[in-house]
């Protein structure tokens, strides 16, 4: 008895609709490209000199810009916290982000 797999079952459908799928993707990308380029027309850029003139200027010698020493230098270990109390403060996004 010959074993069937997904590719044997799906192949006729894929072959029938492949060009339609490719054309649809090409159309979607053409729309995205047109929208992107249309958005570029509305942008107004500064010259390098104007941008540098508008740059943030910080006086690092001023006392209010001096770095603050930590209240407890070194490593602080917290050993007796219930995980349920900490969970609402954890940002889980970095754990689930996929490169790309």
Secondary structure, DSSP 8 states (H G I E B T S, - for coil): -----HHHHHHHHHHHHHHHHHHHHHHHHHHHHHHHHHHHHT-----HHHHHHTS----TTSGGGS----SS-S--------HHHHGGG---HHHH----
